[in-house]
Amino acid sequence: MGKGRFVLMNILILGATGRVGSQIVNHALHDGHHVTVLVRTPEKIQITNEELTIIQGNGLNKDGNQRAGQSVQQKNIIYTMLKHSGLEWTIVCPTYLPDGESIGKYRIDDDFLPEGGTEISVSDTAEFTFSQIKSSDYIGSRVGIAY
């Protein structure tokens, strides 16, 4: 691959109908990537794009009746699986997500939220998360993000 050449990717997005996920889908499609989304309600995806594949399903469990304790346990299982998968991955963990304009300046910390960070906008979270596709700074780790 030549220097500066951008590689198109196949990207799986879970949570694509949510506030952050939907913005990540738009960023990825705008850049020409092929995007696959796993969603419980396909009708919520209001995008028509030949690079978008929509799969109906539930990434949490088969029957949708997930308790909070089980959710935390399942997230830990997924994290452990990713750590041993051989894949390149990054988990972005934001704090409180109010709607609002992108500020473009925020703090990040490995494995924890930045000290004293209480919020970050949906758009800044989506932009940072999508930017990780082009970066190797946080491959194989969880990243906390806040103002």
Backbone torsions as a table, in degrees:
resi	resn	phi	psi	omega
1	MET	NA	131.0	-179.4
2	GLY	-72.6	158.1	-179.8
3	LYS	-63.9	132.4	177.3
4	GLY	81.7	-1.6	-179.5
5	ARG	-78.1	134.1	-178.8
6	PHE	-95.0	130.2	-178.1
7	VAL	-98.4	128.4	174.4
8	LEU	-76.7	142.3	-174.4
9	MET	-124.8	162.3	167.2
10	ASN	-96.8	120.4	-173.2
11	ILE	-120.8	130.6	173.8
12	LEU	-100.8	128.3	179.1
13	ILE	-121.6	120.6	172.6
14	LEU	-97.3	141.5	-177.2
15	GLY	81.9	26.4	-173.9
16	ALA	-69.1	-15.5	178.2
17	THR	-94.2	-2.9	179.0
18	GLY	-81.6	175.5	-176.0
19	ARG	-63.6	-43.8	179.1
20	VAL	-78.0	-48.2	-177.1
21	GLY	-57.4	-40.1	-179.4
22	SER	-65.9	-33.9	177.0
23	GLN	-71.1	-36.0	177.2
24	ILE	-64.9	-41.5	176.3
25	VAL	-56.9	-47.1	-179.7
26	ASN	-62.1	-43.4	177.6
27	HIS	-59.2	-47.1	-176.3
28	ALA	-65.0	-44.0	179.1
29	LEU	-66.8	-38.1	178.8
30	HIS	-59.5	-36.2	179.8
31	ASP	-84.9	1.0	174.5
32	GLY	89.5	8.5	178.7
33	HIS	-72.5	156.6	169.6
34	HIS	-87.3	126.5	-175.4
35	VAL	-117.3	129.1	172.1
36	THR	-112.9	132.3	178.5
37	VAL	-120.2	140.5	173.5
38	LEU	-108.3	115.0	-175.3
39	VAL	-134.7	148.5	176.4
40	ARG	-73.8	-34.7	-175.8
41	THR	-126.4	92.4	-177.1
42	PRO	-57.8	-28.2	-179.3
43	GLU	-61.9	-20.8	179.2
44	LYS	-73.1	-17.6	177.4
45	ILE	-84.3	110.9	-176.4
46	GLN	-102.3	28.2	-177.0
47	ILE	-112.7	134.5	171.9
48	THR	-115.0	116.3	-178.1
49	ASN	-155.4	133.3	-178.2
50	GLU	-65.1	-16.8	178.8
51	GLU	-92.5	6.2	-178.9
52	LEU	-109.0	126.1	174.4
53	THR	-115.0	126.5	-178.7
54	ILE	-108.9	124.7	176.7
55	ILE	-117.3	127.5	177.5
56	GLN	-83.5	130.6	178.8
57	GLY	174.0	179.7	-178.9
58	ASN	-126.0	115.3	-178.3
59	GLY	-72.6	-12.8	-178.6
60	LEU	-88.5	-51.4	-179.1
61	ASN	-162.3	175.3	-174.8
62	LYS	-74.9	-36.3	-174.6
63	ASP	-106.7	-1.9	175.8
64	GLY	77.9	-0.7	-179.6
65	ASN	-95.4	78.3	-173.2
66	GLN	-105.0	125.0	175.1
67	ARG	-86.5	157.1	-177.2
68	ALA	-58.1	-45.5	180.0
69	GLY	-61.7	-40.1	177.6
70	GLN	-66.8	-36.1	179.9
71	SER	-62.6	-45.1	178.4
72	VAL	-62.5	-44.1	179.2
73	GLN	-61.5	-42.5	-179.3
74	GLN	-66.0	-38.7	177.4
75	LYS	-63.3	-39.1	177.3
76	ASN	-66.0	-37.3	177.4
77	ILE	-64.6	-44.7	179.4
78	ILE	-62.9	-42.9	178.6
79	TYR	-59.4	-45.4	178.8
80	THR	-63.3	-42.2	178.5
81	MET	-61.7	-43.1	178.8
82	LEU	-62.2	-42.9	-179.0
83	LYS	-57.6	-31.6	-176.2
84	HIS	-105.8	10.2	-172.3
85	SER	-83.4	-23.5	-173.0
86	GLY	83.1	-2.2	178.2
87	LEU	-83.7	160.7	171.1
88	GLU	-93.6	122.2	-175.1
89	TRP	-147.8	159.0	173.7
90	THR	-144.8	134.9	174.2
91	ILE	-108.5	123.0	179.0
92	VAL	-101.3	124.8	-176.7
93	CYS	-115.6	96.2	178.5
94	PRO	-83.9	164.9	172.4
95	THR	-90.4	-151.6	179.7
96	TYR	-53.3	135.0	-172.8
97	LEU	-115.8	79.6	175.4
98	PRO	-74.9	152.8	171.6
99	ASP	-68.6	156.2	179.0
100	GLY	155.3	171.8	-178.4
101	GLU	-70.5	155.0	175.3
102	SER	-72.4	130.4	175.6
103	ILE	-92.5	-34.7	176.9
104	GLY	84.2	-1.8	179.5
105	LYS	-131.2	122.5	-177.1
106	TYR	-155.0	172.1	-179.9
107	ARG	-109.3	147.4	177.7
108	ILE	-131.3	151.8	-180.0
109	ASP	-148.8	140.3	177.4
110	ASP	-66.8	130.2	172.4
111	ASP	66.9	-13.2	-177.2
112	PHE	-137.1	160.4	170.2
113	LEU	-71.1	144.6	176.2
114	PRO	-58.3	140.6	-176.9
115	GLU	-55.9	130.1	178.3
116	GLY	78.4	-1.0	179.7
117	GLY	-73.5	125.6	-176.6
118	THR	-117.0	-14.3	179.6
119	GLU	-163.3	164.3	171.7
120	ILE	-158.3	140.8	-176.3
121	SER	-68.5	156.2	176.3
122	VAL	-57.3	-45.0	-176.1
123	SER	-67.9	-38.9	176.3
124	ASP	-65.9	-37.4	178.2
125	THR	-64.1	-45.2	179.6
126	ALA	-63.7	-43.9	-179.7
127	GLU	-63.2	-44.6	179.2
128	PHE	-63.8	-46.0	-178.8
129	THR	-59.4	-47.6	179.7
130	PHE	-65.5	-33.8	-179.4
131	SER	-63.4	-21.7	-179.1
132	GLN	-69.0	-16.8	175.6
133	ILE	-63.1	-32.0	-176.5
134	LYS	-99.8	7.9	-174.1
135	SER	-128.4	150.4	174.4
136	SER	-111.9	10.7	-175.4
137	ASP	-60.8	-35.8	-173.6
138	TYR	-124.1	25.2	178.8
139	ILE	-61.8	131.8	177.3
140	GLY	76.3	25.9	180.0
141	SER	-147.0	166.1	171.8
142	ARG	-96.1	143.9	-177.5
143	VAL	-130.0	124.4	173.4
144	GLY	-86.9	142.4	-177.9
145	ILE	-137.3	133.8	179.7
146	ALA	-163.5	166.1	173.7
147	TYR	-78.0	NA	NA
